[in-house]
């Protein structure tokens, strides 16, 4: 496993070699399910943020918008599947909005109309778009 806990504060700058390497691996993993599996094996899929966050971002990038496929891809990685699936679906939802959710799922959601209204209002906040 790649030990992300060994990253030093200076490594967290966006242009640092470490961040470039991690970002490159995430983007590469987003190209296919087999690459996602490789990423999961390299970074891990435990509850530790250094493992679950890269896995969730890679899944969200790989699936690109389909909420159900995002959740299924995250679960297929194994490990801390509920955390990774929740984060990946949240990233996908933030990017694609309510349109990324199947209408039948939204209809079954308790207070779904209220949640949709709040989401619409969040999008309208100044500086959001």
FIKOL-598919 format. One line per 3 residues: for each residue x, y negated, z negated of C-alpha. Coordinates in steps of 0.1 Angstrom, whole numbers. Example, Ala and Ser with C-alpha at 12.3 -4.5 7.8 and 13.67 -1.06 7.14 Angstrom:
BEGIN
123:45:-78; 137:11:-71 .
END
This chain:
BEGIN
0:0:0; 11:-36:7; 15:-52:-27 .
-3:-86:-24; 2:-92:-61; 39:-98:-55 .
32:-129:-34; 48:-160:-49; 29:-194:-50 .
50:-208:-22; 39:-179:0; 3:-190:-2 .
8:-219:21; -10:-213:54; 21:-215:75 .
42:-192:53; 56:-160:68; 36:-140:42 .
3:-156:51; 10:-153:88; 17:-116:83 .
-15:-110:62; -36:-131:87; -22:-112:116 .
-30:-79:100; -66:-90:93; -71:-102:129 .
-56:-70:143; -78:-49:121; -108:-67:134 .
-103:-52:168; -116:-17:161; -129:7:134 .
-96:27:135; -77:-5:128; -100:-12:99 .
-92:22:85; -54:15:89; -59:-19:71 .
-77:-2:43; -49:23:39; -23:-4:39 .
-40:-30:17; -62:-7:-3; -99:-9:-12 .
-99:-11:-50; -118:-37:-70; -86:-58:-72 .
-90:-90:-53; -57:-84:-36; -72:-54:-20 .
-110:-60:-17; -108:-95:-3; -86:-87:28 .
-108:-56:34; -140:-77:33; -126:-104:56 .
-114:-78:81; -148:-61:81; -167:-94:86 .
-144:-103:115; -146:-69:131; -184:-66:131 .
-191:-103:139; -227:-109:128; -247:-77:125 .
-256:-76:88; -264:-38:88; -233:-29:108 .
-212:-51:85; -224:-33:54; -220:1:70 .
-184:-7:81; -175:-18:46; -190:14:31 .
-171:35:56; -138:22:43; -144:38:9 .
-130:25:-24; -150:-3:-40; -177:-2:-14 .
-203:-23:-31; -179:-52:-37; -164:-51:-2 .
-198:-47:14; -212:-76:-6; -183:-99:2 .
-182:-89:39; -220:-94:43; -217:-128:25 .
-190:-139:49; -211:-128:79; -241:-145:64 .
-223:-177:58; -211:-177:94; -243:-165:112 .
-270:-177:88; -305:-163:84; -305:-153:121 .
-280:-125:112; -305:-107:91; -330:-84:106 .
-366:-97:102; -378:-65:86; -352:-67:59 .
-360:-103:52; -397:-95:50; -390:-69:23 .
-369:-92:2; -385:-105:-30; -389:-143:-26 .
-375:-140:9; -394:-171:21; -380:-192:-8 .
-344:-179:-1; -347:-187:36; -359:-223:27 .
-330:-228:3; -306:-215:29; -320:-239:55 .
-316:-268:30; -280:-258:23; -272:-260:60 .
-286:-295:62; -263:-308:34; -240:-337:44 .
-207:-324:56; -220:-289:63; -220:-293:101 .
END
